[in-house]
Amino acid sequence: MSTISDQHYIDKILQGDTNSFAVLVDRYKDMIFTLSLKMVKNREEAEEVSQDTFIKIYNSLPKFKGDSKFSTWIYKIAYNTCLDRLKKNKKEDLNISIDEFSAHLIKTMDNALSALEDKERKQTIQKCLNLLPSDENFLLTLFYFEDQNLEEIGKIMNISANNAKVKLFRSRQKLALILRKQLEPEIIECYERER
């Protein structure tokens, strides 16, 4: 990524150099698409949401005041665009009960994951993330894969940082349950092969 700041290109765009927008699109297109895919869970829809997001970003650029990082601002636009799409489609999310969650589960999950090859681990995590409701998938992706802090996540998702912390904890619990259900058969199989 170029060391020239986003603000440099934003200023150029606002001065009429519309070609500079291509640089910002190039910087953020993969991230916006990835987050959109996590929310809408359909490749074609995610592509449409990404395009809609960039149109909204372009049209709203004069409103960007620099109160937050540019990336935080555009992730929020992407998040809201995804929510609009989901409302329009009225998709039902899979809700997973966390009643059976216990404190040692996350440790067990980490141990199980470390037994898998790195590539397998990433595929397993992605598969399990996709079983979560869209907003929880989005939240975990921002926190773990995009290194956004709770304050930034709160701004993006229009909730307080404390609320983001609570949602993150609950989402991790659900992910741990899903991972355990996915991984236990694999671990048992590995164990039986070694005997």
CNS distance restraints for C-alpha pairs under 8 A (distance, minus, plus):
assign (resid   1 and name CA) (resid  27 and name CA) 7.25 0.50 0.50
assign (resid   4 and name CA) (resid   8 and name CA) 6.78 0.50 0.50
assign (resid   5 and name CA) (resid   9 and name CA) 7.18 0.50 0.50
assign (resid   6 and name CA) (resid  10 and name CA) 6.18 0.50 0.50
assign (resid   6 and name CA) (resid  24 and name CA) 7.05 0.50 0.50
assign (resid   6 and name CA) (resid  70 and name CA) 7.13 0.50 0.50
assign (resid   7 and name CA) (resid  11 and name CA) 6.02 0.50 0.50
assign (resid   8 and name CA) (resid  12 and name CA) 6.39 0.50 0.50
assign (resid   9 and name CA) (resid  13 and name CA) 6.12 0.50 0.50
assign (resid   9 and name CA) (resid  20 and name CA) 5.76 0.50 0.50
assign (resid   9 and name CA) (resid  21 and name CA) 7.05 0.50 0.50
assign (resid   9 and name CA) (resid  23 and name CA) 7.59 0.50 0.50
assign (resid   9 and name CA) (resid  24 and name CA) 7.39 0.50 0.50
assign (resid  10 and name CA) (resid  14 and name CA) 6.17 0.50 0.50
assign (resid  10 and name CA) (resid  20 and name CA) 7.80 0.50 0.50
assign (resid  10 and name CA) (resid  21 and name CA) 7.64 0.50 0.50
assign (resid  10 and name CA) (resid  61 and name CA) 7.30 0.50 0.50
assign (resid  11 and name CA) (resid  15 and name CA) 6.21 0.50 0.50
assign (resid  12 and name CA) (resid  16 and name CA) 6.56 0.50 0.50
assign (resid  12 and name CA) (resid  17 and name CA) 5.39 0.50 0.50
assign (resid  12 and name CA) (resid  18 and name CA) 7.73 0.50 0.50
assign (resid  12 and name CA) (resid  20 and name CA) 6.65 0.50 0.50
assign (resid  13 and name CA) (resid  17 and name CA) 4.61 0.50 0.50
assign (resid  13 and name CA) (resid  18 and name CA) 5.07 0.50 0.50
assign (resid  13 and name CA) (resid  19 and name CA) 7.46 0.50 0.50
assign (resid  13 and name CA) (resid  20 and name CA) 5.92 0.50 0.50
assign (resid  13 and name CA) (resid  21 and name CA) 6.44 0.50 0.50
assign (resid  14 and name CA) (resid  61 and name CA) 7.59 0.50 0.50
assign (resid  14 and name CA) (resid  62 and name CA) 6.88 0.50 0.50
assign (resid  19 and name CA) (resid  23 and name CA) 7.89 0.50 0.50
assign (resid  20 and name CA) (resid  24 and name CA) 7.21 0.50 0.50
assign (resid  21 and name CA) (resid  25 and name CA) 6.24 0.50 0.50
assign (resid  21 and name CA) (resid  58 and name CA) 7.63 0.50 0.50
assign (resid  22 and name CA) (resid  26 and name CA) 6.00 0.50 0.50
assign (resid  23 and name CA) (resid  27 and name CA) 6.23 0.50 0.50
assign (resid  24 and name CA) (resid  28 and name CA) 6.26 0.50 0.50
assign (resid  25 and name CA) (resid  29 and name CA) 5.36 0.50 0.50
assign (resid  25 and name CA) (resid  54 and name CA) 7.19 0.50 0.50
assign (resid  26 and name CA) (resid  30 and name CA) 7.91 0.50 0.50
assign (resid  28 and name CA) (resid  32 and name CA) 6.05 0.50 0.50
assign (resid  29 and name CA) (resid  33 and name CA) 6.01 0.50 0.50
assign (resid  29 and name CA) (resid  50 and name CA) 7.41 0.50 0.50
assign (resid  30 and name CA) (resid  34 and name CA) 6.04 0.50 0.50
assign (resid  31 and name CA) (resid  35 and name CA) 6.17 0.50 0.50
assign (resid  32 and name CA) (resid  36 and name CA) 5.98 0.50 0.50
assign (resid  32 and name CA) (resid  50 and name CA) 6.02 0.50 0.50
assign (resid  32 and name CA) (resid  75 and name CA) 7.08 0.50 0.50
assign (resid  32 and name CA) (resid  78 and name CA) 6.52 0.50 0.50
assign (resid  33 and name CA) (resid  37 and name CA) 5.99 0.50 0.50
assign (resid  33 and name CA) (resid  46 and name CA) 6.09 0.50 0.50
assign (resid  33 and name CA) (resid  47 and name CA) 6.47 0.50 0.50
assign (resid  33 and name CA) (resid  49 and name CA) 7.90 0.50 0.50
assign (resid  33 and name CA) (resid  50 and name CA) 5.56 0.50 0.50
assign (resid  34 and name CA) (resid  38 and name CA) 6.31 0.50 0.50
assign (resid  35 and name CA) (resid  39 and name CA) 6.43 0.50 0.50
assign (resid  35 and name CA) (resid  78 and name CA) 7.71 0.50 0.50
assign (resid  35 and name CA) (resid  79 and name CA) 7.82 0.50 0.50
assign (resid  35 and name CA) (resid 138 and name CA) 6.17 0.50 0.50
assign (resid  35 and name CA) (resid 141 and name CA) 7.47 0.50 0.50
assign (resid  36 and name CA) (resid  40 and name CA) 6.02 0.50 0.50
assign (resid  36 and name CA) (resid  41 and name CA) 7.71 0.50 0.50
assign (resid  36 and name CA) (resid  46 and name CA) 4.99 0.50 0.50
assign (resid  36 and name CA) (resid  47 and name CA) 7.83 0.50 0.50
assign (resid  36 and name CA) (resid  49 and name CA) 6.52 0.50 0.50
assign (resid  36 and name CA) (resid  50 and name CA) 6.66 0.50 0.50
assign (resid  36 and name CA) (resid  78 and name CA) 6.98 0.50 0.50
assign (resid  36 and name CA) (resid  79 and name CA) 7.47 0.50 0.50
assign (resid  36 and name CA) (resid  82 and name CA) 6.26 0.50 0.50
assign (resid  37 and name CA) (resid  41 and name CA) 4.96 0.50 0.50
assign (resid  37 and name CA) (resid  42 and name CA) 6.08 0.50 0.50
assign (resid  37 and name CA) (resid  43 and name CA) 6.20 0.50 0.50
assign (resid  37 and name CA) (resid  45 and name CA) 7.73 0.50 0.50
assign (resid  37 and name CA) (resid  46 and name CA) 4.86 0.50 0.50
assign (resid  38 and name CA) (resid 130 and name CA) 6.58 0.50 0.50
assign (resid  38 and name CA) (resid 134 and name CA) 6.28 0.50 0.50
assign (resid  38 and name CA) (resid 137 and name CA) 6.10 0.50 0.50
assign (resid  38 and name CA) (resid 138 and name CA) 6.03 0.50 0.50
assign (resid  39 and name CA) (resid  82 and name CA) 6.36 0.50 0.50
assign (resid  39 and name CA) (resid  83 and name CA) 7.97 0.50 0.50
assign (resid  39 and name CA) (resid 133 and name CA) 7.90 0.50 0.50
assign (resid  39 and name CA) (resid 134 and name CA) 4.27 0.50 0.50
assign (resid  39 and name CA) (resid 135 and name CA) 6.46 0.50 0.50
assign (resid  39 and name CA) (resid 137 and name CA) 6.92 0.50 0.50
assign (resid  39 and name CA) (resid 138 and name CA) 6.21 0.50 0.50
assign (resid  40 and name CA) (resid  45 and name CA) 6.62 0.50 0.50
assign (resid  40 and name CA) (resid  46 and name CA) 6.23 0.50 0.50
assign (resid  40 and name CA) (resid  82 and name CA) 6.60 0.50 0.50
assign (resid  40 and name CA) (resid  85 and name CA) 7.61 0.50 0.50
assign (resid  40 and name CA) (resid  86 and name CA) 6.59 0.50 0.50
assign (resid  40 and name CA) (resid 134 and name CA) 6.86 0.50 0.50
assign (resid  41 and name CA) (resid  45 and name CA) 7.84 0.50 0.50
assign (resid  41 and name CA) (resid  46 and name CA) 7.32 0.50 0.50
assign (resid  41 and name CA) (resid 130 and name CA) 7.26 0.50 0.50
assign (resid  41 and name CA) (resid 134 and name CA) 7.87 0.50 0.50
assign (resid  42 and name CA) (resid  46 and name CA) 5.98 0.50 0.50
assign (resid  43 and name CA) (resid  47 and name CA) 6.25 0.50 0.50
assign (resid  44 and name CA) (resid  48 and name CA) 6.36 0.50 0.50
assign (resid  45 and name CA) (resid  49 and name CA) 6.04 0.50 0.50
assign (resid  46 and name CA) (resid  50 and name CA) 5.99 0.50 0.50
assign (resid  47 and name CA) (resid  51 and name CA) 6.28 0.50 0.50
assign (resid  48 and name CA) (resid  52 and name CA) 6.14 0.50 0.50
assign (resid  49 and name CA) (resid  53 and name CA) 5.95 0.50 0.50
assign (resid  49 and name CA) (resid  78 and name CA) 7.59 0.50 0.50
assign (resid  49 and name CA) (resid  81 and name CA) 6.49 0.50 0.50
assign (resid  49 and name CA) (resid  82 and name CA) 6.41 0.50 0.50
assign (resid  49 and name CA) (resid  85 and name CA) 7.44 0.50 0.50
assign (resid  50 and name CA) (resid  54 and name CA) 6.32 0.50 0.50
assign (resid  50 and name CA) (resid  78 and name CA) 7.21 0.50 0.50
assign (resid  51 and name CA) (resid  55 and name CA) 6.29 0.50 0.50
assign (resid  52 and name CA) (resid  56 and name CA) 6.19 0.50 0.50
assign (resid  52 and name CA) (resid  81 and name CA) 7.29 0.50 0.50
assign (resid  53 and name CA) (resid  57 and name CA) 6.08 0.50 0.50
assign (resid  53 and name CA) (resid  77 and name CA) 6.35 0.50 0.50
assign (resid  53 and name CA) (resid  78 and name CA) 5.38 0.50 0.50
assign (resid  53 and name CA) (resid  81 and name CA) 6.28 0.50 0.50
assign (resid  54 and name CA) (resid  58 and name CA) 6.06 0.50 0.50
assign (resid  55 and name CA) (resid  59 and name CA) 6.16 0.50 0.50
assign (resid  56 and name CA) (resid  60 and name CA) 5.86 0.50 0.50
assign (resid  56 and name CA) (resid  77 and name CA) 7.42 0.50 0.50
assign (resid  57 and name CA) (resid  61 and name CA) 5.79 0.50 0.50
assign (resid  57 and name CA) (resid  74 and name CA) 6.71 0.50 0.50
assign (resid  57 and name CA) (resid  77 and name CA) 7.16 0.50 0.50
assign (resid  60 and name CA) (resid  64 and name CA) 6.97 0.50 0.50
assign (resid  64 and name CA) (resid  70 and name CA) 7.92 0.50 0.50
assign (resid  64 and name CA) (resid  73 and name CA) 7.75 0.50 0.50
assign (resid  66 and name CA) (resid  70 and name CA) 6.87 0.50 0.50
assign (resid  68 and name CA) (resid  72 and name CA) 6.44 0.50 0.50
assign (resid  68 and name CA) (resid  73 and name CA) 6.61 0.50 0.50
assign (resid  69 and name CA) (resid  73 and name CA) 6.41 0.50 0.50
assign (resid  70 and name CA) (resid  74 and name CA) 6.27 0.50 0.50
assign (resid  71 and name CA) (resid  75 and name CA) 6.03 0.50 0.50
assign (resid  72 and name CA) (resid  76 and name CA) 6.22 0.50 0.50
assign (resid  72 and name CA) (resid 152 and name CA) 6.18 0.50 0.50
assign (resid  72 and name CA) (resid 153 and name CA) 7.77 0.50 0.50
assign (resid  72 and name CA) (resid 155 and name CA) 7.27 0.50 0.50
assign (resid  72 and name CA) (resid 156 and name CA) 6.06 0.50 0.50
assign (resid  73 and name CA) (resid  77 and name CA) 6.53 0.50 0.50
assign (resid  73 and name CA) (resid 156 and name CA) 6.80 0.50 0.50
assign (resid  74 and name CA) (resid  78 and name CA) 6.15 0.50 0.50
assign (resid  75 and name CA) (resid  79 and name CA) 5.98 0.50 0.50
assign (resid  75 and name CA) (resid 156 and name CA) 6.00 0.50 0.50
assign (resid  76 and name CA) (resid  80 and name CA) 6.15 0.50 0.50
assign (resid  76 and name CA) (resid 155 and name CA) 7.10 0.50 0.50
assign (resid  76 and name CA) (resid 156 and name CA) 3.93 0.50 0.50
assign (resid  76 and name CA) (resid 157 and name CA) 6.27 0.50 0.50
assign (resid  76 and name CA) (resid 158 and name CA) 7.90 0.50 0.50
assign (resid  77 and name CA) (resid  81 and name CA) 6.06 0.50 0.50
assign (resid  77 and name CA) (resid 156 and name CA) 7.70 0.50 0.50
assign (resid  78 and name CA) (resid  82 and name CA) 6.17 0.50 0.50
assign (resid  79 and name CA) (resid  83 and name CA) 6.26 0.50 0.50
assign (resid  79 and name CA) (resid 156 and name CA) 7.02 0.50 0.50
assign (resid  79 and name CA) (resid 157 and name CA) 6.85 0.50 0.50
assign (resid  80 and name CA) (resid  84 and name CA) 6.17 0.50 0.50
assign (resid  80 and name CA) (resid 157 and name CA) 7.86 0.50 0.50
assign (resid  81 and name CA) (resid  85 and name CA) 6.29 0.50 0.50
assign (resid  82 and name CA) (resid  86 and name CA) 6.12 0.50 0.50
assign (resid  83 and name CA) (resid  87 and name CA) 6.09 0.50 0.50
assign (resid  84 and name CA) (resid  88 and name CA) 6.15 0.50 0.50
assign (resid  85 and name CA) (resid  89 and name CA) 6.19 0.50 0.50
assign (resid  86 and name CA) (resid  90 and name CA) 5.66 0.50 0.50
assign (resid  86 and name CA) (resid  91 and name CA) 6.21 0.50 0.50
assign (resid  87 and name CA) (resid  91 and name CA) 7.43 0.50 0.50
assign (resid  93 and name CA) (resid 132 and name CA) 7.71 0.50 0.50
assign (resid  93 and name CA) (resid 133 and name CA) 5.24 0.50 0.50
assign (resid  93 and name CA) (resid 134 and name CA) 7.35 0.50 0.50
assign (resid  94 and name CA) (resid 131 and name CA) 6.92 0.50 0.50
assign (resid  94 and name CA) (resid 132 and name CA) 6.61 0.50 0.50
assign (resid  94 and name CA) (resid 133 and name CA) 5.99 0.50 0.50
assign (resid  95 and name CA) (resid 132 and name CA) 7.27 0.50 0.50
assign (resid  95 and name CA) (resid 133 and name CA) 6.72 0.50 0.50
assign (resid  96 and name CA) (resid 132 and name CA) 7.82 0.50 0.50
assign (resid  96 and name CA) (resid 174 and name CA) 6.67 0.50 0.50
assign (resid  97 and name CA) (resid 174 and name CA) 7.57 0.50 0.50
assign (resid  98 and name CA) (resid 173 and name CA) 6.88 0.50 0.50
assign (resid  98 and name CA) (resid 174 and name CA) 6.09 0.50 0.50
assign (resid  98 and name CA) (resid 177 and name CA) 7.42 0.50 0.50
assign (resid 101 and name CA) (resid 105 and name CA) 6.94 0.50 0.50
assign (resid 101 and name CA) (resid 173 and name CA) 6.75 0.50 0.50
assign (resid 101 and name CA) (resid 177 and name CA) 6.93 0.50 0.50
assign (resid 104 and name CA) (resid 108 and name CA) 6.28 0.50 0.50
assign (resid 105 and name CA) (resid 109 and name CA) 6.05 0.50 0.50
assign (resid 105 and name CA) (resid 176 and name CA) 6.60 0.50 0.50
assign (resid 105 and name CA) (resid 177 and name CA) 7.66 0.50 0.50
assign (resid 105 and name CA) (resid 180 and name CA) 7.98 0.50 0.50
assign (resid 106 and name CA) (resid 110 and name CA) 6.16 0.50 0.50
assign (resid 106 and name CA) (resid 173 and name CA) 7.54 0.50 0.50
assign (resid 106 and name CA) (resid 176 and name CA) 5.83 0.50 0.50
assign (resid 107 and name CA) (resid 111 and name CA) 6.29 0.50 0.50
assign (resid 108 and name CA) (resid 112 and name CA) 6.19 0.50 0.50
assign (resid 109 and name CA) (resid 113 and name CA) 6.09 0.50 0.50
assign (resid 109 and name CA) (resid 176 and name CA) 6.28 0.50 0.50
assign (resid 109 and name CA) (resid 179 and name CA) 6.75 0.50 0.50
assign (resid 109 and name CA) (resid 180 and name CA) 6.24 0.50 0.50
assign (resid 110 and name CA) (resid 114 and name CA) 6.19 0.50 0.50
assign (resid 111 and name CA) (resid 115 and name CA) 6.61 0.50 0.50
assign (resid 112 and name CA) (resid 116 and name CA) 7.09 0.50 0.50
assign (resid 112 and name CA) (resid 183 and name CA) 6.99 0.50 0.50
assign (resid 112 and name CA) (resid 187 and name CA) 7.21 0.50 0.50
assign (resid 113 and name CA) (resid 121 and name CA) 6.07 0.50 0.50
assign (resid 113 and name CA) (resid 183 and name CA) 7.99 0.50 0.50
assign (resid 114 and name CA) (resid 121 and name CA) 7.79 0.50 0.50
assign (resid 116 and name CA) (resid 120 and name CA) 6.13 0.50 0.50
assign (resid 116 and name CA) (resid 121 and name CA) 5.65 0.50 0.50
assign (resid 117 and name CA) (resid 121 and name CA) 5.96 0.50 0.50
assign (resid 118 and name CA) (resid 122 and name CA) 6.32 0.50 0.50
assign (resid 119 and name CA) (resid 123 and name CA) 6.30 0.50 0.50
assign (resid 120 and name CA) (resid 124 and name CA) 6.00 0.50 0.50
assign (resid 121 and name CA) (resid 125 and name CA) 6.07 0.50 0.50
assign (resid 122 and name CA) (resid 126 and name CA) 6.08 0.50 0.50
assign (resid 123 and name CA) (resid 127 and name CA) 6.07 0.50 0.50
assign (resid 124 and name CA) (resid 128 and name CA) 6.13 0.50 0.50
assign (resid 124 and name CA) (resid 179 and name CA) 7.84 0.50 0.50
assign (resid 124 and name CA) (resid 182 and name CA) 7.99 0.50 0.50
assign (resid 125 and name CA) (resid 129 and name CA) 5.95 0.50 0.50
assign (resid 125 and name CA) (resid 179 and name CA) 7.39 0.50 0.50
assign (resid 126 and name CA) (resid 130 and name CA) 6.21 0.50 0.50
assign (resid 127 and name CA) (resid 131 and name CA) 6.88 0.50 0.50
assign (resid 128 and name CA) (resid 132 and name CA) 7.11 0.50 0.50
assign (resid 128 and name CA) (resid 175 and name CA) 6.78 0.50 0.50
assign (resid 128 and name CA) (resid 178 and name CA) 6.12 0.50 0.50
assign (resid 128 and name CA) (resid 179 and name CA) 6.22 0.50 0.50
assign (resid 128 and name CA) (resid 182 and name CA) 7.73 0.50 0.50
assign (resid 129 and name CA) (resid 137 and name CA) 5.50 0.50 0.50
assign (resid 129 and name CA) (resid 175 and name CA) 6.72 0.50 0.50
assign (resid 130 and name CA) (resid 134 and name CA) 7.76 0.50 0.50
assign (resid 130 and name CA) (resid 137 and name CA) 6.62 0.50 0.50
assign (resid 131 and name CA) (resid 178 and name CA) 7.80 0.50 0.50
assign (resid 132 and name CA) (resid 136 and name CA) 6.24 0.50 0.50
assign (resid 132 and name CA) (resid 137 and name CA) 5.70 0.50 0.50
assign (resid 132 and name CA) (resid 174 and name CA) 7.55 0.50 0.50
assign (resid 132 and name CA) (resid 175 and name CA) 7.21 0.50 0.50
assign (resid 133 and name CA) (resid 137 and name CA) 6.25 0.50 0.50
assign (resid 134 and name CA) (resid 138 and name CA) 6.09 0.50 0.50
assign (resid 135 and name CA) (resid 139 and name CA) 6.08 0.50 0.50
assign (resid 136 and name CA) (resid 140 and name CA) 6.16 0.50 0.50
assign (resid 136 and name CA) (resid 167 and name CA) 7.51 0.50 0.50
assign (resid 136 and name CA) (resid 168 and name CA) 7.56 0.50 0.50
assign (resid 136 and name CA) (resid 171 and name CA) 5.64 0.50 0.50
assign (resid 137 and name CA) (resid 141 and name CA) 6.14 0.50 0.50
assign (resid 137 and name CA) (resid 171 and name CA) 7.87 0.50 0.50
assign (resid 138 and name CA) (resid 142 and name CA) 6.19 0.50 0.50
assign (resid 139 and name CA) (resid 143 and name CA) 6.23 0.50 0.50
assign (resid 139 and name CA) (resid 153 and name CA) 7.19 0.50 0.50
assign (resid 139 and name CA) (resid 168 and name CA) 6.82 0.50 0.50
assign (resid 140 and name CA) (resid 144 and name CA) 5.84 0.50 0.50
assign (resid 140 and name CA) (resid 145 and name CA) 7.68 0.50 0.50
assign (resid 140 and name CA) (resid 168 and name CA) 6.76 0.50 0.50
assign (resid 140 and name CA) (resid 171 and name CA) 7.21 0.50 0.50
assign (resid 140 and name CA) (resid 172 and name CA) 7.62 0.50 0.50
assign (resid 141 and name CA) (resid 145 and name CA) 5.12 0.50 0.50
assign (resid 141 and name CA) (resid 146 and name CA) 6.44 0.50 0.50
assign (resid 142 and name CA) (resid 146 and name CA) 4.72 0.50 0.50
assign (resid 142 and name CA) (resid 147 and name CA) 6.25 0.50 0.50
assign (resid 142 and name CA) (resid 148 and name CA) 5.52 0.50 0.50
assign (resid 142 and name CA) (resid 153 and name CA) 7.11 0.50 0.50
assign (resid 143 and name CA) (resid 147 and name CA) 5.11 0.50 0.50
assign (resid 143 and name CA) (resid 148 and name CA) 5.03 0.50 0.50
assign (resid 143 and name CA) (resid 149 and name CA) 6.38 0.50 0.50
assign (resid 143 and name CA) (resid 150 and name CA) 7.59 0.50 0.50
assign (resid 143 and name CA) (resid 153 and name CA) 7.58 0.50 0.50
assign (resid 144 and name CA) (resid 148 and name CA) 7.68 0.50 0.50
assign (resid 148 and name CA) (resid 152 and name CA) 5.98 0.50 0.50
assign (resid 148 and name CA) (resid 153 and name CA) 6.29 0.50 0.50
assign (resid 149 and name CA) (resid 153 and name CA) 6.18 0.50 0.50
assign (resid 150 and name CA) (resid 154 and name CA) 5.98 0.50 0.50
assign (resid 150 and name CA) (resid 161 and name CA) 5.21 0.50 0.50
assign (resid 150 and name CA) (resid 162 and name CA) 7.74 0.50 0.50
assign (resid 150 and name CA) (resid 164 and name CA) 5.99 0.50 0.50
assign (resid 150 and name CA) (resid 165 and name CA) 6.39 0.50 0.50
assign (resid 151 and name CA) (resid 155 and name CA) 6.44 0.50 0.50
assign (resid 151 and name CA) (resid 160 and name CA) 7.42 0.50 0.50
assign (resid 151 and name CA) (resid 161 and name CA) 4.79 0.50 0.50
assign (resid 151 and name CA) (resid 164 and name CA) 7.90 0.50 0.50
assign (resid 152 and name CA) (resid 156 and name CA) 6.20 0.50 0.50
assign (resid 152 and name CA) (resid 161 and name CA) 7.82 0.50 0.50
assign (resid 153 and name CA) (resid 157 and name CA) 5.99 0.50 0.50
assign (resid 153 and name CA) (resid 161 and name CA) 7.23 0.50 0.50
assign (resid 153 and name CA) (resid 164 and name CA) 6.68 0.50 0.50
assign (resid 154 and name CA) (resid 158 and name CA) 5.57 0.50 0.50
assign (resid 154 and name CA) (resid 159 and name CA) 4.66 0.50 0.50
assign (resid 154 and name CA) (resid 160 and name CA) 5.06 0.50 0.50
assign (resid 154 and name CA) (resid 161 and name CA) 4.87 0.50 0.50
assign (resid 154 and name CA) (resid 163 and name CA) 7.49 0.50 0.50
assign (resid 154 and name CA) (resid 164 and name CA) 5.62 0.50 0.50
assign (resid 155 and name CA) (resid 159 and name CA) 6.46 0.50 0.50
assign (resid 155 and name CA) (resid 160 and name CA) 7.40 0.50 0.50
assign (resid 155 and name CA) (resid 161 and name CA) 7.93 0.50 0.50
assign (resid 159 and name CA) (resid 163 and name CA) 6.14 0.50 0.50
assign (resid 159 and name CA) (resid 164 and name CA) 6.55 0.50 0.50
assign (resid 160 and name CA) (resid 164 and name CA) 6.21 0.50 0.50
assign (resid 161 and name CA) (resid 165 and name CA) 6.22 0.50 0.50
assign (resid 162 and name CA) (resid 166 and name CA) 6.36 0.50 0.50
assign (resid 163 and name CA) (resid 167 and name CA) 6.10 0.50 0.50
assign (resid 164 and name CA) (resid 168 and name CA) 5.91 0.50 0.50
assign (resid 165 and name CA) (resid 169 and name CA) 6.23 0.50 0.50
assign (resid 166 and name CA) (resid 170 and name CA) 6.30 0.50 0.50
assign (resid 167 and name CA) (resid 171 and name CA) 5.93 0.50 0.50
assign (resid 168 and name CA) (resid 172 and name CA) 6.06 0.50 0.50
assign (resid 169 and name CA) (resid 173 and name CA) 6.32 0.50 0.50
assign (resid 170 and name CA) (resid 174 and name CA) 6.35 0.50 0.50
assign (resid 171 and name CA) (resid 175 and name CA) 6.08 0.50 0.50
assign (resid 172 and name CA) (resid 176 and name CA) 5.98 0.50 0.50
assign (resid 173 and name CA) (resid 177 and name CA) 6.41 0.50 0.50
assign (resid 174 and name CA) (resid 178 and name CA) 6.30 0.50 0.50
assign (resid 175 and name CA) (resid 179 and name CA) 5.97 0.50 0.50
assign (resid 176 and name CA) (resid 180 and name CA) 6.03 0.50 0.50
assign (resid 177 and name CA) (resid 181 and name CA) 6.29 0.50 0.50
assign (resid 178 and name CA) (resid 182 and name CA) 6.17 0.50 0.50
assign (resid 179 and name CA) (resid 183 and name CA) 5.74 0.50 0.50
assign (resid 180 and name CA) (resid 184 and name CA) 5.70 0.50 0.50
assign (resid 181 and name CA) (resid 185 and name CA) 7.55 0.50 0.50
assign (resid 182 and name CA) (resid 186 and name CA) 7.50 0.50 0.50
assign (resid 183 and name CA) (resid 187 and name CA) 6.08 0.50 0.50
assign (resid 184 and name CA) (resid 188 and name CA) 6.00 0.50 0.50
assign (resid 185 and name CA) (resid 189 and name CA) 6.05 0.50 0.50
assign (resid 186 and name CA) (resid 190 and name CA) 6.17 0.50 0.50
assign (resid 187 and name CA) (resid 191 and name CA) 6.05 0.50 0.50
assign (resid 188 and name CA) (resid 192 and name CA) 6.12 0.50 0.50
assign (resid 189 and name CA) (resid 193 and name CA) 6.26 0.50 0.50
assign (resid 190 and name CA) (resid 194 and name CA) 6.38 0.50 0.50
assign (resid 191 and name CA) (resid 195 and name CA) 6.57 0.50 0.50
